[in-house]
Amino acid sequence: MSGHSKWATIKRKKGAIDAKRGKIFTKIGREIMVAVKAGGPDPASNAKLRDVLAKAKANNMPNDTINRSIKRASGEDGAKEFIEMVYEGYGPSGIAVMVETLSDNKNRIAGDLRHYFDKYGGNLGQTGCVGFMFEHKGLIVIEKTDSIDEDTLMMDALDCGADDFNVEDECFEIITSPAEFSSVREALEEKGYTFEQAELTYIPTTTTELTDEEDIKKMNKLIEMLEENDDVQNVYHTWEMPEEEEED
């Protein structure tokens, strides 16, 4: 199909956080706990939990770690109450940044984020200041293999309700509306497809290049500091990162 999700050019830098599997599992574990608190521990009757479990599976999260998170959220081990919040701000040269957080201390995370933005040439803004520059979408990424026929996958995705289908160098991207994400993911899973990534995300409607070396350095550091914070789940931005940055 025509068009592009822009994901390949704006996906957040794969930094130290992605090298530390335990940190990733901790973040997904929090998402599991929030989903269980909201809709119960049974995936059959909790669509949000099913989505998070699919994300956990795509990240090779061990079953015992998943089950432990579900038990904690069910009250068996005593669990903290995490609050979902989205912060918006600007990086160097006005790059739009959205930060999804899960924290048990709203004042702490707000203070941390404000410090990061101020230190690296940006500022934390008000709710809505950059949100209009992103589209909330479901993203399903499937690795290219000899066993997957591109045309068949595209037709399967569209028949299941996907909005768009993109072909990248090493993967296929399937874009859905937030409302259709769960049903599309589950339908494709039933057809035997496995996912490299499957989650709701924010995709910018436009991207901006940075040419000043100091701005590039500050933007890289801002993203790194945000992603290393335990309370931060995801970071989205409008920076069109150069190819060498995307390869990490």
TIKOL-58847 format. One record per residue (C-alpha): residue in one letter; chain; x negated, y negated, z. Coordinates in pm, whole numbers, plus 50000, padded with zeros to 5 digits. Each point is the difference from the previous one (the first is absolute). Example, Ala and Ser with C-alpha at 12.3 -4.5 7.8 and 13.67 -1.06 7.14 Angstrom:
node residuo A cadena A px 48770 py 50450 pz 50780;
node residuo S cadena A px 49863 py 49656 pz 49934;
This chain:
node residuo M cadena A px 50000 py 50000 pz 50000;
node residuo S cadena A px 49899 py 49640 pz 49950;
node residuo G cadena A px 49893 py 49782 pz 50284;
node residuo H cadena A px 49761 py 50058 pz 50286;
node residuo S cadena A px 50043 py 50026 pz 50374;
node residuo K cadena A px 49684 py 49792 pz 50043;
node residuo W cadena A px 49907 py 50249 pz 50270;
node residuo A cadena A px 49673 py 50100 pz 49834;
node residuo T cadena A px 49874 py 49642 pz 50000;
node residuo I cadena A px 50118 py 49881 pz 50342;
node residuo K cadena A px 49993 py 50307 pz 50223;
node residuo R cadena A px 49832 py 49913 pz 50324;
node residuo K cadena A px 49630 py 50063 pz 50033;
node residuo K cadena A px 49915 py 50346 pz 50117;
node residuo G cadena A px 49771 py 49908 pz 50286;
node residuo A cadena A px 49881 py 50156 pz 50321;
node residuo I cadena A px 50353 py 50077 pz 50114;
node residuo D cadena A px 50048 py 50256 pz 49723;
node residuo A cadena A px 49675 py 50170 pz 50094;
node residuo K cadena A px 50127 py 50061 pz 50352;
node residuo R cadena A px 50269 py 50263 pz 49966;
node residuo G cadena A px 50082 py 49986 pz 50370;
node residuo K cadena A px 50093 py 49632 pz 49975;
node residuo I cadena A px 50231 py 50074 pz 49707;
node residuo F cadena A px 50168 py 50279 pz 50194;
node residuo T cadena A px 50050 py 49766 pz 50296;
node residuo K cadena A px 50176 py 49748 pz 49779;
node residuo I cadena A px 50221 py 50261 pz 49835;
node residuo G cadena A px 50069 py 50147 pz 50344;
node residuo R cadena A px 50143 py 49665 pz 50107;
node residuo E cadena A px 50225 py 49996 pz 49693;
node residuo I cadena A px 50122 py 50348 pz 50088;
node residuo M cadena A px 50079 py 49892 pz 50355;
node residuo V cadena A px 50195 py 49694 pz 49883;
node residuo A cadena A px 50196 py 50212 pz 49751;
node residuo V cadena A px 50085 py 50256 pz 50268;
node residuo K cadena A px 50107 py 49728 pz 50245;
node residuo A cadena A px 50228 py 49854 pz 49734;
node residuo G cadena A px 50158 py 50316 pz 49860;
node residuo G cadena A px 49907 py 50303 pz 50206;
node residuo P cadena A px 49737 py 50277 pz 49969;
node residuo D cadena A px 50175 py 50208 pz 49732;
node residuo P cadena A px 49878 py 49914 pz 49648;
node residuo A cadena A px 50313 py 50159 pz 49852;
node residuo S cadena A px 50212 py 49719 pz 50141;
node residuo N cadena A px 49738 py 49724 pz 50008;
node residuo A cadena A px 49909 py 49869 pz 49653;
node residuo K cadena A px 49743 py 49754 pz 50135;
node residuo L cadena A px 49821 py 50280 pz 50183;
node residuo R cadena A px 49998 py 50211 pz 49683;
node residuo D cadena A px 49832 py 49712 pz 49816;
node residuo V cadena A px 49734 py 49958 pz 50267;
node residuo L cadena A px 49933 py 50374 pz 50009;
node residuo A cadena A px 49947 py 49992 pz 49622;
node residuo K cadena A px 49745 py 49722 pz 50054;
node residuo A cadena A px 49834 py 50207 pz 50272;
node residuo K cadena A px 49983 py 50300 pz 49768;
node residuo A cadena A px 49848 py 49788 pz 49720;
node residuo N cadena A px 49728 py 49893 pz 50246;
node residuo N cadena A px 49934 py 50360 pz 50111;
node residuo M cadena A px 50110 py 49932 pz 50357;
node residuo P cadena A px 49986 py 50324 pz 50205;
node residuo N cadena A px 50334 py 50154 pz 50099;
node residuo D cadena A px 49910 py 50008 pz 50369;
node residuo T cadena A px 49928 py 49626 pz 49992;
node residuo I cadena A px 50334 py 49939 pz 49830;
node residuo N cadena A px 50187 py 50215 pz 50253;
node residuo R cadena A px 49827 py 49826 pz 50290;
node residuo S cadena A px 50118 py 49662 pz 49873;
node residuo I cadena A px 50356 py 50128 pz 49967;
node residuo K cadena A px 49993 py 50141 pz 50354;
node residuo R cadena A px 49865 py 49677 pz 50145;
node residuo A cadena A px 50271 py 49798 pz 49830;
node residuo S cadena A px 50260 py 50245 pz 50129;
node residuo G cadena A px 49894 py 49915 pz 50353;
node residuo E cadena A px 49824 py 50326 pz 50082;
node residuo D cadena A px 49662 py 49838 pz 50059;
node residuo G cadena A px 50101 py 49640 pz 50065;
node residuo A cadena A px 49957 py 49759 pz 49712;
node residuo K cadena A px 49943 py 49629 pz 49963;
node residuo E cadena A px 50261 py 49788 pz 49829;
node residuo F cadena A px 49861 py 49865 pz 49673;
node residuo I cadena A px 50155 py 49698 pz 49830;
node residuo E cadena A px 49992 py 49967 pz 49620;
node residuo M cadena A px 49897 py 49654 pz 49880;
node residuo V cadena A px 49889 py 49847 pz 49671;
node residuo Y cadena A px 49769 py 49700 pz 50004;
node residuo E cadena A px 49931 py 49771 pz 49707;
node residuo G cadena A px 49714 py 49765 pz 49931;
node residuo Y cadena A px 49739 py 49868 pz 49762;
node residuo G cadena A px 49644 py 50114 pz 49943;
node residuo P cadena A px 49719 py 49798 pz 49839;
node residuo S cadena A px 50112 py 49783 pz 49704;
node residuo G cadena A px 50365 py 50065 pz 50085;
node residuo I cadena A px 50005 py 50376 pz 49940;
node residuo A cadena A px 50335 py 50129 pz 50131;
node residuo V cadena A px 49975 py 50269 pz 50269;
node residuo M cadena A px 50267 py 50214 pz 50164;
node residuo V cadena A px 49918 py 50213 pz 50306;
node residuo E cadena A px 50224 py 50279 pz 50129;
node residuo T cadena A px 49945 py 50079 pz 50367;
node residuo L cadena A px 50119 py 50241 pz 50267;
node residuo S cadena A px 49906 py 49872 pz 50343;
node residuo D cadena A px 50100 py 50041 pz 50362;
node residuo N cadena A px 49882 py 49645 pz 50070;
node residuo K cadena A px 50134 py 49726 pz 49773;
node residuo N cadena A px 49785 py 49727 pz 50155;
node residuo R cadena A px 49681 py 50202 pz 49958;
node residuo I cadena A px 50045 py 50076 pz 49631;
node residuo A cadena A px 50113 py 49647 pz 49918;
node residuo G cadena A px 49690 py 49863 pz 50170;
node residuo D cadena A px 49772 py 50248 pz 49825;
node residuo L cadena A px 50140 py 49922 pz 49656;
node residuo R cadena A px 49982 py 49625 pz 50051;
node residuo H cadena A px 49635 py 50038 pz 50101;
node residuo Y cadena A px 49916 py 50205 pz 49689;
node residuo F cadena A px 50171 py 49759 pz 49760;
node residuo D cadena A px 49841 py 49694 pz 50161;
node residuo K cadena A px 49653 py 50155 pz 50009;
node residuo Y cadena A px 49997 py 50102 pz 49634;
node residuo G cadena A px 50130 py 49692 pz 49824;
node residuo G cadena A px 50375 py 50051 pz 50019;
node residuo N cadena A px 50294 py 49936 pz 50226;
node residuo L cadena A px 50291 py 50198 pz 50141;
node residuo G cadena A px 50326 py 49861 pz 49865;
node residuo Q cadena A px 50370 py 50010 pz 50076;
node residuo T cadena A px 50231 py 50285 pz 49906;
node residuo G cadena A px 50091 py 49964 pz 49634;
node residuo C cadena A px 49705 py 49785 pz 49899;
node residuo V cadena A px 49862 py 50261 pz 49757;
node residuo G cadena A px 50257 py 50282 pz 50007;
node residuo F cadena A px 50165 py 49870 pz 49683;
node residuo M cadena A px 49676 py 50076 pz 49812;
node residuo F cadena A px 50041 py 50376 pz 50055;
node residuo E cadena A px 50254 py 50264 pz 49899;
node residuo H cadena A px 50094 py 50271 pz 50250;
node residuo K cadena A px 49974 py 50329 pz 49813;
node residuo G cadena A px 49961 py 50371 pz 50048;
node residuo L cadena A px 49670 py 50131 pz 49862;
node residuo I cadena A px 49927 py 50364 pz 49921;
node residuo V cadena A px 49654 py 50088 pz 49871;
node residuo I cadena A px 49930 py 50339 pz 49840;
node residuo E cadena A px 49648 py 50104 pz 49903;
node residuo K cadena A px 49939 py 50092 pz 49637;
node residuo T cadena A px 49935 py 50371 pz 49955;
node residuo D cadena A px 50004 py 50241 pz 49705;
node residuo S cadena A px 50319 py 50155 pz 50137;
node residuo I cadena A px 50201 py 49677 pz 49982;
node residuo D cadena A px 50146 py 49893 pz 49668;
node residuo E cadena A px 50034 py 49622 pz 49982;
node residuo D cadena A px 50323 py 49995 pz 49799;
node residuo T cadena A px 50164 py 50262 pz 50222;
node residuo L cadena A px 49907 py 49812 pz 50317;
node residuo M cadena A px 50125 py 49673 pz 49856;
node residuo M cadena A px 50336 py 50152 pz 49906;
node residuo D cadena A px 50026 py 50171 pz 50338;
node residuo A cadena A px 49927 py 49673 pz 50179;
node residuo L cadena A px 50252 py 49801 pz 49799;
node residuo D cadena A px 50264 py 50269 pz 50030;
node residuo C cadena A px 49949 py 49993 pz 50377;
node residuo G cadena A px 50068 py 49626 pz 50009;
node residuo A cadena A px 49658 py 49833 pz 49970;
node residuo D cadena A px 49981 py 49643 pz 49869;
node residuo D cadena A px 49663 py 50022 pz 49826;
node residuo F cadena A px 49723 py 50241 pz 49907;
node residuo N cadena A px 49638 py 49895 pz 49951;
node residuo V cadena A px 49698 py 50194 pz 49877;
node residuo E cadena A px 49664 py 49914 pz 50157;
node residuo D cadena A px 49654 py 50148 pz 49943;
node residuo E cadena A px 50025 py 50266 pz 50271;
node residuo C cadena A px 50363 py 50002 pz 50104;
node residuo F cadena A px 50364 py 49937 pz 49919;
node residuo E cadena A px 50191 py 49728 pz 50184;
node residuo I cadena A px 50374 py 50027 pz 50055;
node residuo I cadena A px 50178 py 49685 pz 50114;
node residuo T cadena A px 50342 py 50005 pz 50168;
node residuo S cadena A px 50231 py 49761 pz 50176;
node residuo P cadena A px 49982 py 50026 pz 50381;
node residuo A cadena A px 50350 py 50146 pz 50006;
node residuo E cadena A px 49915 py 50278 pz 49753;
node residuo F cadena A px 49652 py 50081 pz 50132;
node residuo S cadena A px 50099 py 50287 pz 50229;
node residuo S cadena A px 50225 py 50172 pz 49747;
node residuo V cadena A px 49745 py 49969 pz 49718;
node residuo R cadena A px 49717 py 50128 pz 50219;
node residuo E cadena A px 50201 py 50295 pz 50125;
node residuo A cadena A px 50124 py 50090 pz 49651;
node residuo L cadena A px 49645 py 50000 pz 49862;
node residuo E cadena A px 49879 py 50200 pz 50298;
node residuo E cadena A px 50267 py 50260 pz 49929;
node residuo K cadena A px 49868 py 50022 pz 49644;
node residuo G cadena A px 49661 py 50099 pz 50140;
node residuo Y cadena A px 49806 py 49675 pz 49973;
node residuo T cadena A px 49750 py 49902 pz 50269;
node residuo F cadena A px 49913 py 49640 pz 50081;
node residuo E cadena A px 49679 py 49811 pz 50056;
node residuo Q cadena A px 50212 py 49720 pz 50143;
node residuo A cadena A px 50369 py 49959 pz 50074;
node residuo E cadena A px 50120 py 49697 pz 50193;
node residuo L cadena A px 50183 py 49670 pz 49990;
node residuo T cadena A px 49767 py 49718 pz 49909;
node residuo Y cadena A px 49981 py 49636 pz 49897;
node residuo I cadena A px 49886 py 49928 pz 49644;
node residuo P cadena A px 49908 py 49640 pz 49907;
node residuo T cadena A px 50180 py 49840 pz 49707;
node residuo T cadena A px 49681 py 49814 pz 49909;
node residuo T cadena A px 49633 py 50029 pz 50091;
node residuo T cadena A px 49714 py 49752 pz 50036;
node residuo E cadena A px 49629 py 50040 pz 49933;
node residuo L cadena A px 49737 py 49863 pz 50233;
node residuo T cadena A px 49685 py 49860 pz 49838;
node residuo D cadena A px 49823 py 49840 pz 50295;
node residuo E cadena A px 49760 py 50248 pz 50162;
node residuo E cadena A px 50065 py 49865 pz 50348;
node residuo D cadena A px 50378 py 50038 pz 49954;
node residuo I cadena A px 49953 py 50356 pz 49876;
node residuo K cadena A px 49784 py 50081 pz 50301;
node residuo K cadena A px 50256 py 49849 pz 50242;
node residuo M cadena A px 50293 py 50176 pz 49833;
node residuo N cadena A px 49825 py 50337 pz 50020;
node residuo K cadena A px 49923 py 49940 pz 50367;
node residuo L cadena A px 50357 py 49889 pz 50075;
node residuo I cadena A px 50144 py 50317 pz 49848;
node residuo E cadena A px 49742 py 50213 pz 50183;
node residuo M cadena A px 50077 py 49843 pz 50338;
node residuo L cadena A px 50375 py 50031 pz 49948;
node residuo E cadena A px 49982 py 50366 pz 49900;
node residuo E cadena A px 49771 py 50090 pz 50290;
node residuo N cadena A px 50255 py 49870 pz 50252;
node residuo D cadena A px 50189 py 50291 pz 50155;
node residuo D cadena A px 50326 py 49804 pz 49997;
node residuo V cadena A px 49983 py 49934 pz 49623;
node residuo Q cadena A px 50169 py 50257 pz 49778;
node residuo N cadena A px 49963 py 49850 pz 49654;
node residuo V cadena A px 49849 py 49696 pz 49832;
node residuo Y cadena A px 50126 py 49861 pz 49669;
node residuo H cadena A px 49861 py 49704 pz 49806;
node residuo T cadena A px 50002 py 49821 pz 49666;
node residuo W cadena A px 49624 py 50012 pz 49946;
node residuo E cadena A px 49912 py 50159 pz 49668;
node residuo M cadena A px 49698 py 50188 pz 50126;
node residuo P cadena A px 49709 py 50056 pz 49759;
node residuo E cadena A px 49950 py 50356 pz 49877;
node residuo E cadena A px 49701 py 50067 pz 50221;
node residuo E cadena A px 50217 py 49923 pz 50306;
node residuo E cadena A px 50269 py 50247 pz 49890;
node residuo E cadena A px 49765 py 50295 pz 49975;
node residuo D cadena A px 49934 py 50036 pz 50376;
